[in-house]
Amino acid sequence: MPGRQSISRPHSHRLRVGRFSEPGRIYLITTATYRRRPLFRDLSLGRIVARALYHETGNAATLAYVVMPDHLHWLMQLEQGPGLAEVVGRIKGVTARRINALRDSRGRIWQPGYHDHAVRREEDIRALARYVVANPLRASLVARLGDYPLWDAVWL
């Protein structure tokens, strides 16, 4: 039954269709935890992700990010070298290993795949960064952005 297969099979492979990595391009990446588990309610786990975005990206510069309880929004600029899939895969792999080590577990941390938006040249990057870091406010996790610990932007 064709419909049955599509229900049980994740569609993350469709996210890769037409994906193109362009050095110098700014991307907004969104990726979710496996089964949308709110792992990053635990601040120590969220900090693992935050640190990796600055120290484990290889050829990508972090411009802004917010680690939400069950997903990550990351505004980054890709530089020369490995492509977008490799950079995102590295972040997910490094953080998964560190989180599992801290939790003394071996489970999946991230869902397969991710969503990326190649930022158009005419888009206001600072406005996009403000949108990214304001996610905790829109989700009613905090009343003031300064009360949420897992975000940053280079313009601050």
Buried (B, 14 or more C-beta within 10 A) or exposed (E): EEEEEEEEEEEEEEBEEEEEBEEEBBBBBBBBBBEEBEBBEBEEBBBBBBEBBEEBBEBBBBBBBBBBBBBBBBBBBBBEEBBBBBBBBBBBBBBBEBBBEEBEEEEEBBBBBBEBEBBEEEEEBEEBBBBBBBBBBEEEBEEEBEEBEBBBBEEE
